[in-house]
Amino acid sequence: MDPDRNRFFFVFSIGYYYFIDKIEKSIRPRYMETVEESVNDTANLFSALLEEEISKHPNLGLGELSNRTLDPIFRNARAKDLNSKIFEVTKKKVDLQLYVTNEHGIVVYDSESNRKGLDYSLKNDVYLTLKGKYGARSSKLVSTDPEGALFIAAPIRKSGRIVGVLTVVKPKMSVIPFIESATSKFRNLSIFVASAIAFLFIGLAYLIFSPIRKLSEYVSALRSKKRVSFPKIGIPEIRGLGEEMDQLVREIAGKEYVENYIQSLTHEIKSPLSSLMASAELISEDPNRVQTLLSNIQLEGRRIQMIIEKLLELSALENISQIEKTLELDLAEISRELIESLSPESMRKNVKIVLEGTRVTVEGNRLFLDMAIRNLVQNSFDFSKAGSNIFIRTGYKEGAPFLEVEDFGPGIPEYALERIYERFYSLPRPDTGRKSSGLGLAFVREIAKLHDSLVEIQNKGEKGVIARIFFPKRSQT
């Protein structure tokens, strides 16, 4: 993924983590609040029970009344083997504790029998309840208790006056298994949700960013003057935007293309036109040279015609963004047929064309590949001396097919090496001193681009040139 997507995903992950962490940390307090509310009900039920007994036995003290009323209840409850399955936790026994203090805060009854007689008047549960407020506290039952317990109190009234406090004690250790279970479930659910969101994000990122990336790469390729076709984009809005951009880029490129071609064509035709005009003027001045001058006019006329025809062919070739490369072609076979077609010219100039190599197959357009190889061989012909050889070789280099044409001519001057692919750039032929259209190697490069291939032309030693076309590796099926 690109940096922007990584940054978004990182920020989202941090935010999600803190959100989940905050919720997870709130599980324990929420559970304790629920337990406190339940224990508060229990405390008020027990205090109501004692108030009922007080109304029936007004002469009994609070301590004696509490013993008579509460002791049997706790004794029977403790004797029971509960074995209660509460979700994933099995409860074995009643763990509630209870004590009662009088109006002075002195414990007069304790279900555990170890607090009786203690002064709890300053304990929050007793102190606040005696003042008519809600009394509760969280304290350790023993010093080694890691969690402690909830102490929830309820007032005991007689004739509307608070005469004592009943406190229900709920050890937190009995609640911890439920908290841990809930935390574990929440954590697992959070991981699942986070994974689902991550996959959803990746999917959406691919659906949204992939077309944008394709469009960006396409525009970059156009800016680099690479031959590419408009990418397939599934999202209509992005596709529409891309098509508008594509049209704009092509219009701008088309204007530059026309301007460059007009300038190049004007420059190239100027020389033969000047020669034609000079020959026409000389015919009227020197009738004895009519035949020679007419021959020159025909030659320059054919040169102009060749330039225009080649330029039209190259223009058509440059406007092709993609070709069907479904045919499997043998470079050696194409070269062999080319050698046969050039045999008359080969014999006339006494230059032998030799084919070396075995069957090498590529996917491509036969007509275009024939044109590319023919232009390379024609260049070698133009610069080869009589009695020399031209070699066409086919083979594989590091698994990639290639074709090379080697001659033993004068080579390419250093100053011209960087310009050989320019339209209309041409060097004088050794035997005639004339230049060609200067479009042959531009043809070769455009055809190579259509085949996703690379053209490489270089001098070899003191004499000769090697021109190579490297084709892409074939996928193994």
Secondary structure, 3 states (H helix, E strand, C coil): CCHHHHHHHHHHHHHHHHHHHHHHHHHHHHHHHHHHHHHHHHHHHHHHHHHHHHHHCCCCCHHHHHHHHHHHHHHHHHHCCCCEEECCEEECCCCCEEEEEECCCEEEEECCCCCCCCECCCCHHHHHHHCCCCCEEEECCCCCCCCCEEEEEEEEEECCEEEEEEEEEEEHHHCHHHHHHHHHHHHHHHHHHHHHHHHHHHHHHHHHHHHHHHHHHHHHHHHCCCCCCCCCCCCHHHHHHHHHHHHHHHHHHHHHHHHHHHHHHHHHHHHHHHHHHHHHHHHHHCHHHHHHHHHHHHHHHHHHHHHHHHHHHHHHHHCCCCCCCCEEEEHHHHHHHHHHHCHHHHHHHCCEEEEECCCCEEEECHHHHHHHHHHHHHHHHHHCCCCCEEEEEEEEECCEEEEEEEECCCCCCHHHHHHCCCCCCCCCCCCCCCCCCCCHHHHHHHHHHHCCCEEEEEECCCCCEEEEEECCCCCCC
